[in-house]
């Protein structure tokens, strides 16, 4: 991770989208198998919620870490 504290770069954003996609796919497969392979709003709504939640969690984690992957710490001062 190279982005600075409280910033995001394209790599963070693309990883967040990848996590959202994978979470949605896995949640969708589980829900669809449980529901008997029915594609309705009732079965797809939790899939969308899980995907968006995973993406937002990852992006918030990226915002809260510095370039050395330390949570809630400012960038180290280089001397």
C-alpha positions in Angstrom: 0.0 0.0 0.0 1.5 3.3 -1.1 -1.3 5.8 -0.5 -0.9 8.3 2.3 -3.1 8.7 5.4 -6.6 9.9 4.6 -6.1 9.5 0.8 -7.0 6.8 -1.7 -5.2 6.0 -5.0 -6.5 4.0 -8.0 -5.0 0.8 -6.7 -7.0 1.1 -3.4 -10.2 1.9 -5.4 -9.8 -1.0 -7.8 -9.1 -3.4 -5.0 -12.2 -2.2 -3.2 -14.2 -2.9 -6.4 -12.7 -6.3 -6.7 -13.5 -7.2 -3.1 -17.1 -5.9 -3.6 -17.5 -8.0 -6.8 -16.1 -11.2 -5.1 -18.2 -10.7 -2.0 -21.3 -10.2 -4.1 -20.6 -13.3 -6.2 -20.0 -15.5 -3.2 -22.9 -14.2 -1.3 -25.1 -14.5 -4.4 -24.1 -18.1 -5.0 -24.9 -19.0 -1.4 -28.3 -17.2 -1.4 -29.3 -18.6 -4.8 -28.5 -22.2 -3.7 -30.4 -21.7 -0.5 -33.4 -20.3 -2.3 -33.5 -23.0 -5.0 -32.0 -21.0 -7.9 -34.6 -18.2 -8.0 -33.5 -14.7 -9.2 -35.8 -12.3 -7.5 -35.2 -8.9 -5.7 -35.6 -10.7 -2.4 -32.6 -13.0 -3.2 -30.5 -10.3 -4.9 -30.9 -7.5 -2.4 -28.7 -9.1 0.3 -26.1 -9.8 -2.5 -26.0 -6.1 -3.4 -25.9 -5.0 0.3 -23.0 -7.4 1.0 -21.0 -6.2 -2.0 -21.5 -2.5 -1.2 -20.7 -3.1 2.5 -17.5 -4.9 1.6 -16.3 -2.2 -0.8 -17.0 0.6 1.7 -15.3 -1.3 4.5 -12.2 -1.8 2.5 -12.1 1.8 1.3 -12.6 3.1 4.9 -9.7 0.8 6.0 -7.5 2.3 3.2 -8.4 5.8 4.3 -7.5 5.1 7.9 -4.0 3.5 7.2 -0.8 5.3 6.1 1.6 4.1 3.5 3.2 1.7 5.9 -0.1 0.0 6.7 -0.4 1.5 10.2 -4.0 2.2 11.3 -4.9 5.7 12.5 -1.3 7.0 12.3 0.1 9.9 10.4 2.8 9.5 7.8 6.2 9.0 9.3 8.5 12.0 9.0 11.5 11.2 6.8 14.7 12.8 7.9 
